[in-house]
Amino acid sequence: MIVGTSGLVLNEKLLFEHSDAGRKGYSLPALDVPAATLPDGLCREEIAGFPELSEVDVVRHFTRLSTWNYGVDSGFYPLGSCTMKYNPKVNEVACRLPGLADVHPATPDHLAQGALTLMYQLQEMLAEISGFPAVSVQPAAGAHGELAGMLAIRAWHEARGNARRTKVLIPDTAHGTNPATAALAGFDVVPIASQGVLTLEEVAAHMTDEVAALMVTNPNTLGLFETNIEAICALVHERGGLVYCDGANLNALLGIARPGDLGIDVMHFNLHKTFATPHGGGGPGSGPVGVRADLAPFLPGPLAVRDGDSYRFAGPPGSVGRLLAFHGNFGIMVRAFAYIRSMGAQGLRHATEMAVLNANYVRARLEGSYHLPYATRSLHEVVFSDRDLPNDCHTLDVAKRLIDYGYHPPTIYFPLVVKGAIMIEPTETESQETLDEFCDAMLAIAGEAGADPELLKNAPVRTRTRRLDETGAARQPRLKWERPC
Ligand SMILES: *Cc1c(COP(=O)(O)O)cnc(C)c1O
């Protein structure tokens, strides 16, 4: 039996694989013009077998599915690392303005001055925020920005005749995209150990003349600021390498520290994380990349450049080339632009301060009930582990039980350096009441693990589906409608 959100009992058979032969969602007037014939090659031999439903059935189907989903607009969403956060509705208004939404990507520069101005100003604002003099807004995601940055690093070394530099150092706290990107850009990945944060000694031990770059995330995926970053950058430079920063966690630094000032050479931004643009189901995103001055010629192009009072696409001279057709995910750029302009410099700094405060508030309330693997102060996110949970209860059980309490679970089992990791990122927009309710639920679950562990092991019980075969869902996804027998 399935009970819908309205309390009505629903017929499960009608929920998804639903079709009634002959039913239609449209009614057209009788044909009163000569019928046209389509060219043979364009016609199907057989009717495709789509579901046959009335308009009302279709509307109800999708409306119902939408209520089974959970998002930032339905409740607290503590996923760490990905910063699913505030998506101001005014951004949606901005990116739907016809002059921005309808501009064709092949419009000649002199007729696209508004869009070019926006892209130019966004490049400038990101440069100011990060401390990198040159920025390309072309890459379409964080990982794509990483690729752009690593290709620029390769081109920079090649331009200096350093073809021997084929290795990239990556700490064990890194997001999986980092080694994947380095490999895709043609480098060999050398994993290095961190003690929560990277030590100068560990970097020094690996920093040979075969190393092209160190790839580091700051703050890292444990939510910890890389306290040795300046000394590490100096050492890598001294030995002829460059430092790439994964900027996915930039929302912990806005208005407080600029990666370019810390000695970092290249960094990508995730506009869809730090600058509040929605990113469900893998896209769309935008991953601009910023570089220090002598790497600017290698940025992916073209860039928006200024000529007196007008703007055009051009260069850069030694560019690694285009990374995609046209000019990137423009709609995401408009949203990020609107966000940065509406927040202002003070507002961005305030967002960072509140993000750090909120993460530390959650940390303070849960410390003692959940094991904290690193005592170092947290920035915008905090990572616990399941080490001290009784009765063989694990991170997955806590995550599933949180669903019964009405919450989307935090990120689990990442970063990989923490066994049974529970990574919580509240973000800056949540009120103290929301954080308290969430922490109360987490504490109640820790109590249940001791008193009645079956509650955790059987969870979730209040959802339409219980525990899923997540591996099966990933390996053999069933994504299309199938006609019921
Ligand atoms: C999200 C994320 C990435 C990858 O960014 P995408 O936009 O998803 O490609 C890389 N590193 C870290 C730390 C991230 O959180």
The ligand as an SDF file (V2000), in Angstrom:
LIG
                    3D

 15 15  0  0  0  0  0  0  0  0999 V2000
   32.3900   19.2250   -6.8290 C   0  0  0  0  0  0  0  0  0  0  0  0
   33.8250   19.0790   -6.6770 C   0  0  0  0  0  0  0  0  0  0  0  0
   34.6540   18.8870   -7.7940 C   0  0  0  0  0  0  0  0  0  0  0  0
   34.1460   18.6860   -9.2010 C   0  0  0  0  0  0  0  0  0  0  0  0
   33.3350   19.7250   -9.6480 O   0  0  0  0  0  0  0  0  0  0  0  0
   32.1690   19.4640  -10.7360 P   0  0  0  0  0  0  0  0  0  0  0  0
   31.6220   20.8160  -10.9850 O   0  0  0  0  0  0  0  0  0  0  0  0
   31.2020   18.5240  -10.0850 O   0  0  0  0  0  0  0  0  0  0  0  0
   32.8070   18.8720  -11.9430 O   0  0  0  0  0  0  0  0  0  0  0  0
   36.0140   18.8200   -7.5750 C   0  0  0  0  0  0  0  0  0  0  0  0
   36.5250   18.9120   -6.3360 N   0  0  0  0  0  0  0  0  0  0  0  0
   35.7700   19.0770   -5.2350 C   0  0  0  0  0  0  0  0  0  0  0  0
   36.4060   19.1950   -3.8890 C   0  0  0  0  0  0  0  0  0  0  0  0
   34.3820   19.1640   -5.3760 C   0  0  0  0  0  0  0  0  0  0  0  0
   33.6100   19.3260   -4.2870 O   0  0  0  0  0  0  0  0  0  0  0  0
  1  2  1  0
  2  3  1  0
  2 14  2  0
  3  4  1  0
  3 10  2  0
  4  5  1  0
  5  6  1  0
  6  7  2  0
  6  8  1  0
  6  9  1  0
 10 11  1  0
 11 12  2  0
 12 13  1  0
 12 14  1  0
 14 15  1  0
M  END
$$$$
